[in-house]
Amino acid sequence: MRNFQRKSLYSFRLRGMLACAVLAFLSVAGNRAVAEQPSWMAVGPDGGDARSFAMVPGQPNHLYLGTTSSWIYESTDRGTSWHRLGKLDSADDLVLDHILIDPAHPSTILVAAWNINHANGGLYVSHDAGKTWKVEDGLKGQSIRAFTAAPSNPSMLFAGTLEGVFKSTDMGTSWTQISPPKSKELHEVESLAIDPVNPDILYAGTWHLPWKTTDGGKNWVSAKQGLIDDSDVFSIIIDPTQPSIVYTSACSGIYKSENAGELFHKIQGIPSTARRTRVLKQDPVNHDVVYAGTTEGLYKTLDGGKTFKRMTGPDVIVNDVFIDPRDAAHVLLATDRNGVLTSNDASASFVATNQGFSGRKVEALLVDANDPAKIFAGVVNDKTYGGVFVSADNGMHWAQIGEGLGGRDVFALAQAPDGTVLAGTNRGIFELVKGNNDSALGSWEPRNAIQNMSVKKTTVLRKGKKIPVETKVKDKAKQLEGRVYALDLTGDAWLASTSAGLLTSKDKGTSWQGGPVEGSGEYLTAAAHGSNFVAARRQGVVVSTDAGQTWAASQLPQGVTRIDRTVFSADGTVWLGGGEGVYVSKDQGKTWQWIERLPFRDVNDLYYDAHQGKVLVTSRNSDFVYAIDPAGLKWTWTRIGWNVYLIRAAGGHLLAASLYDGVLVEPRSAHATPGR
């Protein structure tokens, strides 16, 4: 913030009153504009991180799904398709691991949450079937890792947090801690299980072994006999007809007790000490059938844990299991990366059922230059379930193109004038090659050969004199194995900014030339306009006027702390976006102008929209998109309603990549509001 000189008290108060009036006007005008604009729609790609299930009591067709992005989803067709029900908080990183529905009032939903990036969370409640939500004061700010109701009294709730175990007897309105406050042992509670008959008997699994109370929390005893020391206890279940049988899962494996937790024995064959079992679920009818969801697939026992069989591949990370109480063959898995998997044959086989559920982290977005309805989305953190997804109908349906990428993350997508599509990944550059027939989506092939030239100095003997001679020779070819930050295939040469430096290619990616520039290889963004290139690292910019053969440093204005994106507009103006906002240069980086009037800073993405003839500006900390006219630097704004990572144009409408919810599509009737 700027430092202002001290003025008279009257002047200061007058300026404050005027500022408040202006803010009030903008607030009213902004709210009116927002109300007039329809919401943007999340369209996929389907899938992502799914965390938890809940069934409306007595209605196995009616399910809820918890995510890692503060959203809760709903299904009314047994999990075949989903729709967004509500976002519990303005934060985008609440993990919804536990959902309860009041059996006496099914429109009351309780969701326990914890925050990925901070040690907080809370209990969120809806009394209108998920239309509106509020956070309950009793556990406000608590990172809730376990949450359950007493089977014999559904209005009696228990919560496990980083601080300990809490109990409510009024359906979550008020809470009392029943574990010793500030205990050095009973804290960081990850799992809870309540006796099916006596709610005073409960088990609490912590990040360091389990505990048990038989008197409602007045006294606690360690229940670790038989467990490997310092085991994180992820899940505990009690047999509903034989409460002396208790299963618990830990980072060291699965354990079973037949004497109410006095002694556990490790179940052999699942999982090994290196595998984590995140959830245990018992068949509601046949209690000898137990499912174990692990970080290396789903396991199942038919004989009470004597033998287990893996039912999925080892790449499936299971967070929750739902068994239909009316049809035990109908099993749902909530998984990392691949969303919801459904089986109708008692887990013998699974298919993805993610229609309507989108929790992907999209970091690359490309609209086909010849077909605005065709969209490519590059995702990260999804391994074999990720890579690149393509839609031919504006995001309504998606197909994965992952063959050849080997589970790589995709950080950049670009298209050449001839239609060639490249993907920049965490390990190299890949080209999309068409399949054997017109309907095939194609596969990816590497384009990572770095072939530089160097000057070799020799001498030759001419007329008795030694004359120095310089000849260009090819260096030994190298393979690009590092991260690719940006690609631009529209200039006189193809341009790539990578962890190995700035690379260019004049043979359509067959070979690349270049390397570190100005002593740095970490250029996070790059753009081309004919033979004029620009690239930027966090605190530096370089420009080239000969298609990347030579580079020169640009003198940045003082105070620039971070640069995230650079782009050219059609007139050759260079644009930079970063921590302090947007800068423009009309002389190839010799001088820069700061667009001071722009209402926000912390700019993460810039994109030139040729259809509008404007530069689009976004920040991941804002749900506004600003469109700047390069001629007079005037701007208009549109409010999306989502914080976004990237913005792109598809003909006459816009697309965006959200932080956690996949691709967003602008409604056709949306309009921009002039800047003030």
Residue pairs with C-beta under 8 A, 6 or more apart in sequence:
26 676
29 676
30 639
33 639
33 673
34 639
36 671
37 638
37 639
37 667
37 670
37 671
38 667
38 669
38 670
39 641
39 667
40 640
40 641
40 642
40 656
40 664
40 665
40 666
40 667
40 670
41 664
41 665
41 667
42 84
42 358
42 642
42 658
42 661
42 662
42 663
42 664
43 358
43 391
43 394
43 395
43 396
43 662
43 663
43 664
43 665
44 358
44 360
44 377
44 389
44 391
44 395
44 397
44 398
44 662
44 663
45 358
45 360
45 362
45 377
45 379
45 389
45 391
45 398
45 400
45 662
45 663
46 339
46 352
46 354
46 355
46 356
46 357
46 358
46 398
47 337
47 338
47 339
47 352
47 354
47 357
47 358
47 359
47 360
47 382
47 385
48 67
48 68
48 69
48 337
48 339
48 354
48 357
48 358
48 359
48 360
48 361
48 382
48 660
48 662
49 67
49 68
49 69
49 319
49 335
49 336
49 337
49 339
49 359
50 65
50 66
50 67
50 319
50 320
50 334
50 335
50 336
50 339
50 340
50 357
50 359
51 66
51 67
51 68
51 95
51 96
51 97
51 319
51 320
51 334
52 65
52 66
52 96
52 97
52 98
52 99
52 319
52 320
52 334
53 63
53 64
53 65
53 66
53 79
53 99
53 320
53 321
53 322
53 332
53 334
54 63
54 64
54 66
54 99
54 100
54 101
54 109
55 62
55 63
55 64
55 101
55 322
55 325
56 62
56 63
56 64
56 101
56 106
57 101
57 103
57 106
58 103
59 106
60 78
60 324
60 325
60 326
60 327
60 330
61 75
61 76
61 77
61 78
62 74
62 75
62 76
63 74
63 75
63 78
63 79
63 322
63 332
64 72
64 73
64 74
64 75
64 85
64 99
64 101
64 109
64 130
65 72
65 73
65 74
65 75
65 79
65 82
65 334
65 340
65 357
66 72
66 95
66 96
66 97
66 98
66 99
66 111
66 334
67 73
67 95
67 96
67 359
68 93
68 94
68 95
68 96
68 116
68 359
68 660
69 92
69 93
69 94
69 359
69 659
69 660
69 661
70 87
70 88
70 89
70 91
70 92
70 93
70 94
70 96
70 113
71 84
71 85
71 86
71 87
71 88
71 96
71 359
71 661
72 85
72 86
72 87
72 88
72 96
72 99
72 109
72 111
72 130
73 82
73 83
73 84
73 85
73 356
73 357
74 82
74 83
74 84
74 85
74 130
75 81
75 82
75 83
78 324
78 330
79 322
79 332
79 340
79 342
79 353
80 342
80 353
80 355
81 353
81 355
81 356
82 340
82 354
82 355
82 356
82 357
83 356
84 356
85 130
86 126
86 130
86 131
86 132
86 133
87 133
88 94
88 96
88 111
88 113
88 124
88 133
88 135
89 113
89 122
89 124
89 133
89 135
91 115
92 643
92 659
92 660
93 115
93 116
93 117
93 660
94 113
94 114
94 115
94 116
94 121
95 113
95 114
95 115
95 116
95 121
96 111
96 112
96 113
97 112
97 113
97 114
97 144
97 145
97 147
97 319
98 111
98 112
98 144
98 146
98 147
98 148
99 109
99 110
99 111
99 112
100 109
100 110
100 111
100 147
100 148
100 149
100 157
101 108
101 109
101 110
102 108
102 109
102 110
102 154
102 155
102 171
103 154
104 154
104 155
105 127
106 129
107 126
107 127
107 128
107 129
108 125
108 126
108 127
108 171
109 125
109 126
109 129
109 130
110 123
110 124
110 125
110 147
110 157
110 171
110 172
111 123
111 124
111 125
111 133
112 121
112 123
112 124
112 144
112 146
112 147
112 159
113 121
113 122
113 123
113 124
113 144
114 120
114 121
114 143
114 144
114 145
115 121
115 143
119 143
119 162
120 141
120 142
120 143
121 141
121 142
121 143
121 144
122 135
122 136
122 139
122 140
122 141
122 142
122 144
123 135
123 136
123 138
123 139
123 140
123 142
123 144
123 147
123 159
123 172
124 133
124 134
124 135
124 136
125 133
125 134
125 135
125 136
125 172
126 132
126 133
126 134
136 172
136 173
138 166
138 168
138 172
138 173
138 174
138 175
139 159
139 161
139 166
139 175
142 159
142 161
142 162
142 163
142 166
143 161
143 162
144 159
144 160
144 161
145 160
145 161
145 162
145 188
145 189
145 190
145 191
146 158
146 159
146 160
146 189
146 190
146 191
146 192
146 204
146 205
147 157
147 158
147 159
147 160
147 192
148 157
148 158
148 192
148 193
148 194
149 155
149 156
149 157
149 158
149 194
150 156
150 157
150 158
150 194
150 199
151 194
151 195
151 196
151 197
151 240
152 196
152 197
152 198
152 199
153 199
155 169
155 170
155 171
156 167
156 168
156 169
156 199
157 167
157 168
157 171
157 172
158 165
158 166
158 167
158 168
158 192
158 194
158 202
159 165
159 166
159 167
159 168
159 175
159 192
160 166
160 189
160 190
160 191
160 192
160 204
161 189
162 187
162 188
162 189
163 177
163 181
163 187
164 177
164 178
164 179
164 180
164 181
164 183
164 186
164 187
164 189
165 177
165 178
165 179
165 186
165 189
165 192
165 202
165 204
165 217
166 175
166 176
166 177
166 178
166 179
167 175
167 176
167 177
167 178
167 216
167 217
168 174
168 175
168 176
178 213
178 216
178 217
178 218
179 186
179 187
179 189
179 204
179 211
179 217
179 220
180 186
180 220
185 206
185 208
185 211
185 222
186 204
186 206
186 211
186 220
187 206
188 206
188 207
188 208
189 204
189 205
189 206
190 205
190 206
190 207
190 232
190 233
190 234
191 203
191 204
191 205
191 210
191 233
191 234
191 235
191 236
191 248
192 202
192 203
192 204
192 205
192 236
193 202
193 203
193 236
193 237
193 238
193 246
194 201
194 202
194 238
195 201
195 202
195 238
195 243
196 238
196 240
196 241
196 243
197 243
199 216
200 213
200 214
200 215
200 216
201 212
201 213
201 214
201 243
202 212
202 213
202 217
203 210
203 211
203 212
203 223
203 236
203 238
203 246
203 248
203 261
204 210
204 211
204 212
204 213
204 220
205 211
205 232
205 233
205 234
205 235
205 236
205 248
205 250
206 232
206 233
207 232
207 233
208 230
208 231
208 232
209 222
209 223
209 224
209 227
209 229
209 230
209 231
209 233
210 222
210 223
210 224
210 227
210 233
210 236
210 248
210 261
211 220
211 221
211 222
211 223
212 220
212 221
212 222
212 223
212 261
213 219
213 220
213 221
223 257
223 261
223 262
223 264
224 264
225 262
225 263
225 264
226 255
226 257
226 263
226 264
226 265
226 266
227 248
227 250
227 252
227 255
227 264
227 266
228 250
228 252
228 253
228 266
228 273
231 250
231 251
231 252
232 250
232 251
232 276
233 248
233 249
233 250
234 249
234 250
234 251
234 276
234 277
234 278
234 279
235 247
235 248
235 249
235 277
235 278
235 279
235 280
236 246
236 247
236 248
236 249
236 280
237 246
237 247
237 248
237 280
237 281
237 282
237 290
238 245
238 246
239 245
239 246
239 282
239 287
240 282
240 287
241 287
242 287
243 260
244 257
244 258
244 259
244 260
245 256
245 257
245 258
245 304
246 256
246 257
246 260
246 261
246 264
247 254
247 255
247 256
247 257
247 280
247 282
247 290
247 305
248 254
248 255
248 256
248 257
248 264
248 280
249 255
249 277
249 278
249 279
249 280
249 292
250 277
251 276
252 266
252 273
253 266
253 267
253 270
253 271
253 272
253 273
253 275
253 277
254 266
254 267
254 270
254 271
254 277
254 280
254 292
254 305
255 264
255 265
255 266
255 267
256 264
256 265
256 267
256 304
256 305
257 263
257 264
257 265
267 305
267 308
269 307
269 308
270 277
270 292
270 294
270 299
270 308
270 310
271 277
271 292
271 294
271 296
271 299
275 294
275 295
275 296
276 294
276 295
277 292
277 293
277 294
277 295
277 299
278 293
278 294
278 295
278 317
278 318
278 319
279 291
279 292
279 293
279 318
279 319
279 320
279 321
280 290
280 291
280 292
280 293
281 290
281 291
281 293
281 320
281 321
281 322
281 323
282 289
282 290
282 291
283 289
283 290
283 291
283 323
283 328
284 323
284 325
284 328
285 325
285 328
286 328
287 304
288 301
288 302
288 303
288 304
289 300
289 301
289 302
289 328
290 300
290 301
290 304
290 305
291 298
291 299
291 300
291 321
291 323
291 331
291 347
292 298
292 299
292 300
292 301
292 308
293 318
293 319
293 320
293 321
293 333
294 317
294 318
295 317
295 318
296 314
296 315
296 316
296 317
297 310
297 311
297 312
297 313
297 314
297 315
297 316
297 318
298 310
298 311
298 312
298 316
298 318
298 321
298 333
298 347
299 308
299 309
299 310
299 311
300 308
300 309
300 311
300 347
301 307
301 308
301 309
311 347
311 348
311 350
312 318
312 333
312 341
312 347
312 350
315 383
315 384
316 333
316 335
316 338
316 341
317 335
317 336
317 337
318 333
318 334
318 335
319 334
319 335
319 336
320 333
320 334
321 331
321 332
321 333
321 334
322 331
322 332
322 333
322 334
323 330
323 331
324 330
324 331
328 346
329 343
329 344
329 345
329 346
330 342
330 343
330 344
331 342
331 343
331 346
331 347
332 340
332 341
332 342
332 343
332 353
333 340
333 341
333 342
333 343
333 350
334 340
335 341
337 381
337 382
337 383
337 385
337 386
338 352
338 354
338 382
338 385
339 352
339 354
339 357
339 359
340 352
340 353
340 354
340 357
341 350
341 351
341 352
341 353
342 350
342 351
342 352
342 353
343 349
343 350
343 351
358 661
358 662
358 663
359 660
359 661
359 662
360 377
360 379
360 382
360 386
360 389
360 661
360 662
361 379
361 380
361 381
361 382
361 659
361 660
362 377
362 378
362 379
362 645
362 646
362 657
362 658
362 662
362 663
363 378
363 379
363 380
363 409
363 410
363 411
363 645
363 646
363 657
364 376
364 377
364 378
364 388
364 410
364 411
364 412
364 413
364 423
364 424
364 646
364 657
365 375
365 376
365 377
365 378
365 413
365 646
365 648
365 655
365 656
365 657
365 663
366 375
366 376
366 377
366 378
366 413
366 414
366 415
366 421
366 648
367 374
367 375
367 376
367 648
367 649
367 650
367 655
368 374
368 375
368 376
368 415
369 415
369 417
369 419
370 419
371 392
372 650
372 651
373 391
373 392
373 393
373 394
373 650
374 390
374 391
374 392
375 390
375 391
375 394
375 395
375 650
375 655
375 663
376 388
376 389
376 390
376 413
376 421
377 388
377 389
377 390
377 391
377 398
377 657
377 662
377 663
378 387
378 388
378 409
378 410
378 411
378 412
378 413
378 423
379 386
379 387
379 388
379 389
379 409
379 410
380 386
380 409
380 410
380 411
380 426
381 409
382 409
383 407
384 402
384 407
385 400
385 402
386 400
386 402
386 407
386 409
386 410
387 400
387 401
387 402
387 405
387 407
387 408
387 410
387 444
388 400
388 401
388 402
388 405
388 410
388 413
388 423
388 432
388 444
389 398
389 399
389 400
389 401
390 398
390 399
390 401
390 441
391 397
391 398
391 399
394 650
394 665
395 655
395 663
395 665
399 441
401 432
401 441
401 442
401 443
401 444
402 444
403 443
403 444
404 430
404 443
404 444
404 445
404 446
405 423
405 425
405 430
405 444
406 427
408 425
408 426
408 427
408 428
408 430
409 425
409 426
410 423
410 424
410 425
411 424
411 425
411 426
411 483
411 484
411 485
412 422
412 423
412 424
412 484
412 485
412 486
412 487
413 421
413 422
413 423
413 424
413 487
414 421
414 422
414 424
414 487
414 488
414 489
415 421
415 422
415 489
416 422
416 489
416 490
416 494
416 508
417 489
417 490
420 431
420 432
420 489
420 508
420 509
421 431
421 432
422 429
422 430
422 431
422 432
422 447
422 487
422 489
422 494
422 509
423 429
423 430
423 431
423 432
423 444
424 483
424 484
424 485
424 486
424 487
424 496
424 498
425 483
425 484
426 483
426 484
427 481
427 482
427 483
428 446
428 447
428 448
428 479
428 480
428 481
428 482
428 484
429 446
429 447
429 448
429 480
429 484
429 487
429 496
429 498
429 509
429 512
430 444
430 445
430 446
430 447
431 444
431 445
431 446
431 447
431 509
432 442
432 443
432 444
433 442
433 443
433 444
433 445
434 440
434 442
435 441
435 442
435 443
447 509
447 510
447 512
448 479
448 480
448 481
448 512
449 477
449 478
449 479
449 480
449 510
449 511
449 512
450 477
450 478
450 479
450 480
450 500
450 503
450 511
450 512
450 513
450 514
450 515
451 474
451 475
451 477
451 478
451 511
451 512
451 513
452 474
452 475
452 513
452 514
452 515
453 472
453 473
453 474
453 475
453 513
454 472
454 473
454 475
455 470
455 471
455 472
455 473
456 470
456 471
456 472
456 473
457 468
457 469
457 470
458 468
458 469
458 470
458 471
459 466
459 467
459 468
459 469
460 466
460 467
460 469
461 467
477 511
480 498
480 500
480 503
480 512
482 498
482 499
482 500
483 498
483 499
484 496
484 497
484 498
484 499
485 497
485 498
485 499
485 522
485 523
485 524
485 525
485 526
486 496
486 497
486 523
486 524
486 525
486 526
486 527
487 494
487 495
487 496
487 526
488 494
488 495
488 496
488 526
488 527
488 528
489 495
490 528
490 529
491 528
491 529
491 530
491 531
491 532
491 533
491 547
492 528
492 530
492 531
492 547
493 504
493 505
493 506
493 528
493 547
493 548
494 504
494 505
494 506
494 508
494 509
495 502
495 503
495 504
495 526
495 527
495 528
495 533
495 535
495 548
496 502
496 503
496 504
496 505
496 512
496 526
497 503
497 523
497 524
497 525
497 526
497 535
498 521
498 523
499 521
499 522
500 515
500 516
500 521
501 514
501 515
501 516
501 517
501 520
501 521
501 523
502 514
502 515
502 516
502 517
502 523
502 526
502 535
502 542
502 548
502 551
503 512
503 513
503 514
503 515
504 512
504 513
504 514
504 533
504 547
504 548
504 549
505 511
505 512
505 513
506 547
514 548
515 521
517 523
517 535
517 542
517 551
518 540
518 542
518 551
518 553
520 537
520 540
522 537
522 538
523 535
523 536
523 537
523 542
524 536
524 537
524 538
524 563
524 564
525 535
525 536
525 563
525 564
525 565
525 566
526 533
526 534
526 535
526 536
526 566
527 533
527 534
527 535
527 566
527 567
527 568
527 574
528 547
528 568
529 568
529 572
530 572
531 544
531 545
531 546
531 547
532 543
532 544
532 545
532 568
532 572
532 588
533 543
533 544
533 547
533 548
533 551
534 541
534 542
534 543
534 544
534 554
534 566
534 568
534 574
534 589
535 541
535 542
535 551
535 566
536 542
536 563
536 565
536 566
536 576
537 563
538 562
538 563
539 556
539 560
539 561
539 562
539 563
540 553
540 556
540 563
541 553
541 554
541 556
541 563
541 566
541 576
541 589
542 551
542 552
542 553
542 554
543 551
543 552
543 554
543 574
543 588
543 589
544 550
544 551
544 552
545 588
554 585
554 589
554 590
554 592
555 589
555 590
556 583
556 592
557 583
557 592
557 594
559 580
560 578
560 579
560 580
560 583
561 578
561 579
561 580
562 578
562 579
562 580
563 576
563 577
563 578
563 579
564 577
564 578
564 579
564 603
564 604
564 605
565 576
565 577
565 578
565 603
565 604
565 605
565 606
566 574
566 575
566 576
566 577
566 606
567 574
567 575
567 577
567 606
567 607
567 608
567 615
568 574
568 575
568 608
569 575
569 608
569 615
569 630
570 608
570 610
570 613
570 630
571 630
572 586
573 584
573 585
573 586
573 630
574 584
574 585
574 586
574 588
574 589
575 582
575 583
575 584
575 606
575 608
575 615
576 582
576 583
576 584
576 585
576 592
576 606
577 603
577 604
577 605
577 606
577 617
578 603
579 601
579 602
579 603
580 594
580 601
581 594
581 595
581 596
581 598
581 600
581 601
581 602
581 603
582 594
582 595
582 598
582 603
582 606
582 615
582 617
582 628
583 592
583 593
583 594
583 595
584 592
584 593
584 595
584 630
584 633
585 591
585 592
585 593
595 628
595 633
595 635
597 635
597 675
598 617
598 626
598 628
598 635
599 624
599 626
599 637
599 675
600 619
600 621
600 622
600 624
600 626
601 619
602 619
602 620
602 621
602 622
603 617
603 618
603 619
604 618
604 619
604 620
604 645
605 616
605 617
605 618
605 619
605 644
605 645
605 646
605 647
606 615
606 616
606 617
607 615
607 616
607 646
607 647
607 648
607 649
608 614
608 615
608 616
609 615
609 616
609 627
609 649
609 654
610 649
611 649
611 651
611 652
612 627
612 649
613 629
613 630
614 627
614 628
614 629
614 630
615 627
615 628
615 630
616 625
616 626
616 627
616 628
616 647
616 649
616 654
617 625
617 626
617 627
617 628
617 635
617 647
618 624
618 625
618 626
618 644
618 645
618 646
618 647
618 656
620 643
620 644
620 645
620 659
621 643
622 643
623 639
623 640
623 641
623 642
623 643
623 644
624 637
624 638
624 639
624 640
625 637
625 638
625 639
625 640
625 644
625 647
625 654
625 656
626 635
626 636
626 637
626 675
627 635
627 636
627 637
627 638
627 672
628 634
628 635
629 635
634 674
634 675
635 675
636 672
636 673
636 674
636 675
637 672
637 673
637 675
638 654
638 666
638 670
638 671
638 672
638 673
640 656
640 664
640 666
642 656
642 658
642 661
642 664
643 658
643 659
644 656
644 657
644 658
644 659
644 664
645 656
645 657
645 658
645 659
646 656
646 657
647 654
647 655
647 656
648 654
648 655
648 656
648 657
649 655
653 665
653 666
653 667
653 668
653 670
654 666
655 663
655 664
655 665
655 666
656 663
656 664
656 666
657 663
657 664
658 664
